[in-house]
């Protein structure tokens, strides 16, 4: 519905039937091979063009961006995935591309040109590299403008000349400046800035990150559809994990089955490293070793989400290894579930994910946990709720979004309260993905049970089926 490339159709067979069939078959083979590297669905080119136009209307300087270079391909485990902001504006998922967007044309445009308002740059054709890595788009491909959605597509090597030309008309350029924290930001961001400063040292650089971030928070219908597909695959894998779960399995076996469900359903990658933590590992938020043998009596936290067309789900369920919650596990589980339900009941536009304040759904969930249940020492459980209630999702599982900014229709966020008590080897997190609507919210992950009775029922039915199958195998 939203963007799978339409295959070429061939008609008007004027020549002989044999020749016509041959031409048609050959053309189809060429079209298929040229697109062999495209696994993602994408939105129509018009959607990306509209985003670029909206961005251009907000600035007074050329916007200069690079996609990722793909230099990591020297690693045998390397799989390319485009830089998110570049993908958001271009829909391009191959390495080595560049993009220039001129500010929206004014009646007295001071760049002195009525020429193209945006330029897309692709690596030159490299037949030797394609022998090893498969076909790539290049600026000389027939129909490359229609395929990419850019009227002007040039070799990447020509980008510097255009930058130098624009520097004669503009005193500043817009790009994504590296963060001033986290060791200076992503190396890719610094690489672009260094290149610009070397190419046009007289130019002042302005940060465009905030404008792109604001746009990315409100999801388009196509983005919501991709997110729903990622969520649905994740729900399928969690249901499969509930049916599979039993003492004696290893955490990695559960994770592997969930990844298999994702990939068989069309997911090109995981939204993040799968988390399957049993017993003491249930209390580690981002536990990723998946090495423990699951024991009878363990509680198991499964935080596993699929990615579809670049968009990531984020789903967590907590289940008993043997199919039956202990009284203490059930107590803590119901407190977390109550906190999530309390937050959902208040979720609507204008509320926020801040830790405090009158509009904070995070505070609502925290107050609920603090007022229900105690630890072994009689203290409230709020101290074991060690993370925020939620975050934005999209092209990144932690998509850009202001925690203390008001939620708006079109945003997609997680609701994930949790309690983690290392002393009891007991961690519980319940995480769902929700779309903020005009009047409230839509629970995009509603199909996956949260009620502990339903979870136990699913696990009991699966255990009975296994027992029946094993008995039939012995007969």
C-alpha positions as CSV (number, residue, x, y, z in Angstrom):
1,X,0.0,0.0,0.0
2,X,2.8,2.4,0.9
3,X,5.6,2.2,-1.5
4,X,6.7,-1.3,-2.7
5,X,8.3,-0.4,-6.1
6,X,6.0,-1.2,-9.0
7,X,7.5,-3.7,-11.4
8,X,7.8,-2.6,-15.0
9,X,5.2,-3.8,-17.4
10,X,5.8,-4.4,-21.0
11,X,3.2,-4.3,-23.7
12,X,2.5,-3.2,-27.2
13,X,4.0,-6.2,-28.8
14,X,4.4,-5.1,-32.4
15,X,7.1,-7.6,-33.4
16,X,6.8,-11.3,-33.6
17,X,5.6,-13.1,-30.5
18,X,8.9,-14.9,-30.0
19,X,10.9,-11.6,-30.1
20,X,8.4,-9.8,-27.9
21,X,8.6,-12.5,-25.2
22,X,12.4,-12.5,-25.4
23,X,12.6,-8.7,-25.0
24,X,10.1,-8.7,-22.1
25,X,11.9,-11.5,-20.2
26,X,15.3,-9.8,-20.7
27,X,14.0,-6.5,-19.4
28,X,12.4,-8.1,-16.4
29,X,15.7,-9.8,-15.5
30,X,17.5,-6.5,-15.8
31,X,14.9,-4.8,-13.6
32,X,15.1,-7.5,-11.0
33,X,18.9,-7.6,-10.9
34,X,19.1,-3.8,-10.6
35,X,16.8,-3.9,-7.5
36,X,18.3,-7.0,-6.0
37,X,19.7,-5.1,-3.0
38,X,16.4,-3.5,-2.0
39,X,14.8,-5.5,0.8
40,X,13.0,-2.6,2.4
41,X,9.6,-1.3,1.4
42,X,9.6,2.5,1.3
43,X,7.2,5.4,1.0
44,X,6.5,7.0,-2.4
45,X,9.1,9.5,-3.6
46,X,6.5,12.3,-3.2
47,X,6.6,11.7,0.6
48,X,10.3,12.2,0.9
49,X,10.1,15.2,-1.5
50,X,7.5,16.8,0.7
51,X,9.7,16.4,3.7
52,X,12.6,18.0,2.0
53,X,10.4,20.9,0.9
54,X,9.1,21.4,4.5
55,X,12.7,21.5,5.8
56,X,13.8,23.9,3.1
57,X,11.1,26.3,4.1
58,X,12.5,26.5,7.6
59,X,16.1,27.6,6.7
60,X,17.9,30.4,5.0
61,X,21.0,28.3,4.0
62,X,21.8,25.2,1.9
63,X,21.3,21.9,3.7
64,X,24.3,19.5,3.2
65,X,24.0,15.9,4.3
66,X,25.8,12.6,3.7
67,X,24.5,9.1,4.0
68,X,26.7,6.5,5.6
69,X,29.8,5.5,3.7
70,X,29.6,1.8,4.0
71,X,33.3,1.5,4.9
72,X,32.3,-0.9,7.6
73,X,31.9,-3.5,4.9
74,X,35.5,-4.8,5.6
75,X,33.9,-6.5,8.6
76,X,32.5,-10.0,7.7
77,X,29.5,-9.3,10.0
78,X,28.7,-5.9,8.3
79,X,25.2,-5.2,7.0
80,X,24.5,-1.8,5.7
81,X,21.7,0.4,7.2
82,X,21.4,4.1,6.2
83,X,21.8,7.0,8.6
84,X,18.3,7.7,9.9
85,X,18.0,11.4,9.1
86,X,19.4,10.9,5.6
87,X,16.9,8.0,5.0
88,X,14.0,10.0,6.4
89,X,14.6,12.7,3.8
90,X,15.7,10.6,0.8
91,X,14.4,7.0,1.2
92,X,17.8,5.9,0.0
93,X,19.3,2.8,1.6
94,X,22.7,2.4,-0.2
95,X,26.1,3.7,0.8
96,X,28.1,6.7,-0.2
97,X,25.3,9.2,-1.1
98,X,25.1,12.9,-0.6
99,X,22.3,15.5,-0.6
100,X,22.1,19.3,-1.0
101,X,18.8,21.1,-0.4
102,X,18.6,24.8,-1.1
103,X,16.4,27.0,1.0
104,X,12.9,27.6,-0.3
105,X,13.0,29.9,-3.3
106,X,12.0,33.4,-2.4
107,X,10.8,36.2,-4.8
108,X,14.3,37.6,-4.6
109,X,16.4,34.5,-4.2
110,X,19.9,35.6,-3.3
111,X,21.6,32.5,-4.7
112,X,21.1,34.1,-8.2
113,X,19.9,30.9,-9.9
114,X,16.6,29.5,-11.1
115,X,18.2,26.1,-11.4
116,X,17.7,22.9,-9.3
117,X,16.7,23.4,-5.7
118,X,18.1,20.1,-4.6
119,X,20.9,17.8,-5.7
120,X,21.4,14.1,-5.1
121,X,24.8,12.5,-5.3
122,X,25.5,8.8,-5.8
123,X,28.8,6.9,-6.1
124,X,30.1,6.3,-9.6
125,X,29.4,2.9,-11.2
126,X,31.9,0.3,-9.9
127,X,31.5,-3.0,-11.8
128,X,34.3,-4.6,-9.9
129,X,32.8,-3.9,-6.6
130,X,29.4,-5.0,-7.8
131,X,30.8,-8.4,-8.7
132,X,31.3,-9.0,-5.0
133,X,28.5,-7.0,-3.4
134,X,25.8,-7.0,-6.0
135,X,24.2,-4.2,-8.0
136,X,24.1,-0.6,-6.7
137,X,22.4,2.5,-8.0
138,X,24.6,4.9,-9.9
139,X,24.1,8.4,-11.4
140,X,24.3,7.0,-14.9
141,X,21.6,4.4,-14.5
142,X,18.7,4.9,-16.9
143,X,15.7,6.4,-15.2
144,X,17.7,7.1,-12.0
145,X,15.8,10.4,-11.5
146,X,12.4,8.8,-11.4
147,X,13.7,6.0,-9.3
148,X,15.2,8.2,-6.6
149,X,12.7,11.0,-6.8
150,X,15.4,13.7,-7.5
151,X,15.4,15.7,-10.7
152,X,19.1,16.2,-10.5
153,X,21.4,13.2,-9.8
154,X,25.1,13.6,-10.1
155,X,28.3,11.6,-9.2
156,X,29.4,12.1,-5.6
157,X,32.7,13.4,-6.8
158,X,31.0,16.5,-8.1
159,X,29.5,17.4,-4.8
160,X,32.5,19.5,-3.6
161,X,32.3,21.7,-6.7
162,X,28.7,22.5,-6.1
163,X,29.5,23.3,-2.4
164,X,32.2,25.7,-3.5
165,X,29.8,27.3,-6.0
166,X,27.1,27.8,-3.4
167,X,29.6,29.3,-1.0
168,X,29.8,32.3,-3.3
169,X,26.1,33.0,-2.7
170,X,25.6,31.9,0.9
171,X,27.5,32.9,4.1
172,X,26.4,29.7,6.0
173,X,25.4,26.1,5.4
174,X,23.1,23.9,7.4
175,X,24.1,20.4,8.4
176,X,23.9,18.0,11.4
177,X,26.6,19.1,13.9
178,X,28.1,16.5,16.2
179,X,26.8,16.3,19.7
180,X,29.0,18.0,22.3
181,X,28.7,15.0,24.5
182,X,29.0,11.2,24.2
183,X,32.7,11.4,23.1
184,X,31.9,14.1,20.5
185,X,29.0,12.4,18.8
186,X,28.9,9.9,15.9
187,X,32.1,9.8,13.8
188,X,30.0,10.2,10.7
189,X,28.7,13.5,11.8
190,X,32.2,14.8,12.5
191,X,33.4,13.5,9.1
192,X,30.8,15.6,7.2
193,X,31.7,18.7,9.3
194,X,35.4,18.2,8.7
195,X,34.8,17.9,5.0
196,X,32.8,21.1,4.8
197,X,35.3,23.0,6.8
198,X,38.1,21.8,4.5
199,X,36.1,22.5,1.3
200,X,34.7,25.9,2.3
201,X,36.5,27.1,5.4
202,X,34.9,30.6,5.2
203,X,31.4,29.2,5.7
204,X,29.6,29.3,9.0
205,X,27.9,26.0,9.9
206,X,24.4,25.9,11.4
207,X,22.8,22.8,13.1
208,X,19.7,21.4,11.3
209,X,19.3,18.5,13.8
210,X,16.4,20.2,15.8
211,X,14.3,20.8,12.7
212,X,14.6,17.2,11.4
213,X,14.0,15.9,14.9
214,X,10.8,17.9,15.2
215,X,9.6,16.5,11.8
216,X,10.4,12.9,12.7
217,X,8.3,12.9,15.9
218,X,5.1,13.1,13.9
219,X,4.7,9.9,11.9
220,X,3.2,9.9,8.4
221,X,0.5,7.3,7.6
222,X,3.2,5.3,5.8
223,X,5.5,5.3,8.8
224,X,2.6,4.2,11.1
225,X,1.9,1.3,8.7
226,X,5.6,0.2,8.8
227,X,5.6,0.5,12.6
228,X,2.4,-1.5,12.8
229,X,4.0,-4.2,10.6
230,X,7.1,-4.3,12.9
231,X,4.8,-4.5,15.9
232,X,2.7,-7.3,14.5
233,X,5.8,-9.4,13.7
234,X,7.0,-8.7,17.3
235,X,3.7,-9.8,18.7
236,X,3.9,-13.0,16.7
237,X,7.3,-13.8,18.1
238,X,6.3,-13.1,21.7
239,X,3.3,-15.4,21.3
240,X,5.6,-18.1,19.9
241,X,8.0,-17.5,22.9
242,X,5.1,-18.0,25.3
243,X,4.3,-21.3,23.7
244,X,7.9,-22.4,23.5
245,X,8.9,-21.4,27.0
246,X,9.8,-24.1,29.6
247,X,12.6,-24.9,32.0
248,X,15.7,-26.4,30.4
249,X,15.8,-24.1,27.4
250,X,18.6,-21.6,27.1
251,X,17.8,-17.9,26.8
252,X,19.5,-17.8,23.4
253,X,17.1,-20.5,22.1
254,X,14.1,-18.4,23.0
255,X,15.7,-15.4,21.4
256,X,16.6,-17.4,18.2
257,X,13.1,-18.6,17.7
258,X,11.8,-15.0,18.1
259,X,14.2,-13.7,15.5
260,X,13.2,-16.5,13.2
261,X,9.6,-15.5,13.4
262,X,10.6,-11.9,12.6
263,X,12.7,-12.8,9.6
264,X,10.2,-15.3,8.1
265,X,7.6,-12.6,8.3
266,X,9.7,-10.1,6.4
267,X,11.8,-8.2,9.0
268,X,15.2,-7.2,7.6
269,X,16.8,-6.9,11.1
270,X,16.0,-6.6,14.8
271,X,15.2,-3.2,16.1
272,X,17.8,-3.8,18.8
273,X,19.8,-6.7,20.3
274,X,17.2,-9.2,21.7
275,X,16.9,-9.3,25.5
276,X,15.9,-12.6,27.1
277,X,16.7,-12.5,30.8
278,X,15.8,-15.3,33.2
279,X,16.0,-15.3,37.0
280,X,18.8,-12.9,38.0
281,X,19.1,-11.7,34.4
282,X,15.6,-10.4,34.5
283,X,16.8,-7.5,36.6
284,X,19.3,-6.3,34.0
285,X,17.6,-3.8,31.7
286,X,19.7,-4.3,28.6
287,X,21.0,-7.8,29.3
288,X,22.2,-9.2,26.0
289,X,24.4,-12.3,26.7
290,X,21.4,-14.8,26.6
291,X,23.6,-17.5,28.1
292,X,21.7,-18.8,31.1
293,X,19.9,-22.1,31.2
294,X,16.3,-21.3,32.2
295,X,15.4,-22.9,35.5
296,X,12.1,-24.0,37.0
297,X,10.8,-21.0,39.1
298,X,12.5,-18.4,37.0
299,X,10.7,-15.3,35.8
300,X,11.7,-14.4,32.2
301,X,11.8,-10.9,30.7
302,X,11.7,-10.9,26.9
303,X,12.3,-7.4,25.4
304,X,12.4,-8.3,21.7
305,X,11.3,-6.1,18.7
306,X,11.3,-6.5,15.0
307,X,12.4,-3.9,12.4
308,X,10.4,-3.5,9.2
309,X,11.4,-1.2,6.4
310,X,13.7,0.5,8.9
311,X,11.1,1.1,11.6
312,X,11.5,-0.5,14.9
313,X,9.0,-2.0,17.3
314,X,9.8,-2.2,21.1
315,X,7.8,-4.9,22.9
316,X,8.4,-6.5,26.3
317,X,6.6,-9.3,28.1
318,X,7.5,-11.0,31.4
319,X,6.4,-14.6,31.8
320,X,7.0,-17.5,34.3
321,X,9.4,-20.2,32.9
322,X,7.2,-23.1,34.1
323,X,4.0,-21.5,33.0
324,X,2.7,-20.4,36.5
325,X,3.6,-17.2,38.3
326,X,4.5,-17.7,42.0
327,X,2.5,-15.5,44.4
328,X,5.3,-13.0,44.7
329,X,6.0,-12.9,41.0
330,X,2.3,-12.3,40.4
331,X,2.1,-9.6,43.0
332,X,4.9,-7.6,41.4
333,X,3.6,-8.3,37.9
334,X,0.1,-7.0,38.8
335,X,1.7,-3.8,40.3
336,X,3.6,-3.1,37.0
337,X,0.5,-3.9,35.0
338,X,-1.6,-1.5,37.2
339,X,1.0,1.2,36.7
340,X,0.9,0.8,33.0
341,X,-2.9,0.9,33.0
342,X,-2.9,4.0,35.1
343,X,-0.6,5.7,32.7
344,X,-2.6,4.6,29.7
345,X,-5.8,5.9,31.2
346,X,-4.4,9.4,31.3
347,X,-2.6,9.3,28.0
348,X,-3.7,11.9,25.5
349,X,-2.3,14.9,23.6
350,X,-0.8,17.5,26.0
351,X,0.5,14.9,28.4
352,X,4.2,14.2,28.5
353,X,6.9,11.6,29.5
354,X,8.6,13.9,32.0
355,X,9.6,12.5,35.4
356,X,7.5,15.1,37.2
357,X,4.7,17.7,36.6
358,X,1.0,17.8,36.4
359,X,1.0,16.5,32.8
360,X,3.4,13.6,33.4
361,X,2.1,10.1,32.7
362,X,5.5,8.9,34.0
363,X,4.7,10.4,37.4
364,X,1.3,8.7,37.3
365,X,3.0,5.3,36.8
366,X,5.6,6.1,39.5
367,X,3.1,7.1,42.0
368,X,1.1,3.9,41.4
369,X,4.2,1.7,42.0
370,X,5.2,3.7,45.1
371,X,1.7,3.2,46.6
372,X,1.4,-0.5,45.9
373,X,3.5,-3.3,47.4
374,X,6.7,-3.4,49.4
375,X,10.1,-5.0,49.2
376,X,11.4,-7.5,51.7
377,X,12.4,-4.7,54.1
378,X,9.0,-3.0,54.0
379,X,10.1,-0.1,51.7
380,X,8.2,1.1,48.7
381,X,8.9,-0.3,45.3
382,X,9.6,3.0,43.5
383,X,13.3,2.7,44.1
384,X,13.3,-0.4,41.8
385,X,11.6,1.5,38.9
386,X,14.9,2.7,37.5
387,X,14.0,4.0,34.0
388,X,11.5,6.3,32.4
389,X,8.0,5.2,31.4
390,X,8.5,5.5,27.7
391,X,10.2,6.9,24.7
392,X,9.5,7.6,21.0
393,X,10.0,4.9,18.4
394,X,10.4,5.1,14.6
395,X,13.5,4.8,12.5
396,X,15.3,4.3,15.7
397,X,14.0,2.3,18.7
398,X,14.8,5.4,20.7
399,X,13.6,7.9,18.1
400,X,14.2,11.6,18.6
401,X,11.7,13.1,20.9
402,X,11.5,15.6,23.8
403,X,10.6,13.7,27.0
404,X,9.2,16.9,28.6
405,X,7.5,18.1,25.5
406,X,3.7,17.7,25.1
407,X,2.6,14.6,23.3
408,X,0.9,15.3,20.0
409,X,-1.3,13.3,17.6
410,X,0.8,11.2,15.3
411,X,3.6,10.4,17.8
412,X,4.3,6.8,18.6
413,X,5.7,6.0,22.0
414,X,6.3,3.1,24.4
415,X,4.6,2.6,27.7
416,X,7.0,0.4,29.8
417,X,6.9,0.6,33.6
418,X,9.1,-1.9,35.3
419,X,10.3,-3.1,38.7
420,X,13.7,-4.8,39.2
421,X,14.6,-6.3,42.5
422,X,18.1,-7.9,42.3
423,X,17.8,-9.3,45.9
424,X,14.8,-11.4,44.8
425,X,16.1,-12.2,41.3
426,X,12.8,-10.7,40.2
427,X,12.4,-8.3,37.3
428,X,9.2,-7.4,35.6
429,X,8.7,-5.1,32.6
430,X,5.6,-4.8,30.4
431,X,6.1,-2.7,27.3
432,X,3.6,-1.7,24.6
433,X,3.6,0.7,21.7
434,X,1.0,3.3,21.4
435,X,-0.1,5.9,18.8
436,X,-1.2,9.3,20.1
437,X,-4.5,10.2,18.5
438,X,-6.6,13.4,18.5
439,X,-8.6,12.3,21.6
440,X,-6.3,9.8,23.3
441,X,-4.3,6.9,22.1
442,X,-4.4,3.7,20.1
443,X,-2.7,0.6,21.6
444,X,-0.9,-0.7,18.5
445,X,0.2,-3.9,20.4
446,X,-3.2,-4.7,21.8
447,X,-3.2,-8.2,20.3
448,X,-0.5,-9.4,22.7
449,X,-2.0,-10.4,26.1
450,X,-0.9,-8.5,29.2
451,X,-3.3,-10.2,31.6
452,X,-1.3,-12.8,33.6
453,X,-4.3,-15.2,33.5
454,X,-4.3,-15.1,29.7
455,X,-0.5,-15.6,29.6
456,X,-0.7,-18.7,31.8
457,X,-3.5,-20.0,29.7
458,X,-1.5,-19.7,26.5
459,X,1.5,-21.5,28.2
460,X,-0.7,-24.2,29.6
461,X,-2.2,-25.0,26.3
462,X,1.2,-25.2,24.7
463,X,2.5,-27.5,27.4
464,X,-0.5,-29.8,27.0
465,X,0.1,-29.9,23.3
466,X,3.8,-30.8,23.8
467,X,2.8,-33.5,26.2
468,X,0.3,-35.0,23.8
469,X,2.8,-34.9,20.9
470,X,5.5,-36.5,23.1
471,X,3.1,-39.3,24.1
472,X,2.1,-39.9,20.5
473,X,5.8,-40.1,19.6
474,X,6.3,-42.9,22.2
475,X,3.3,-44.9,21.1
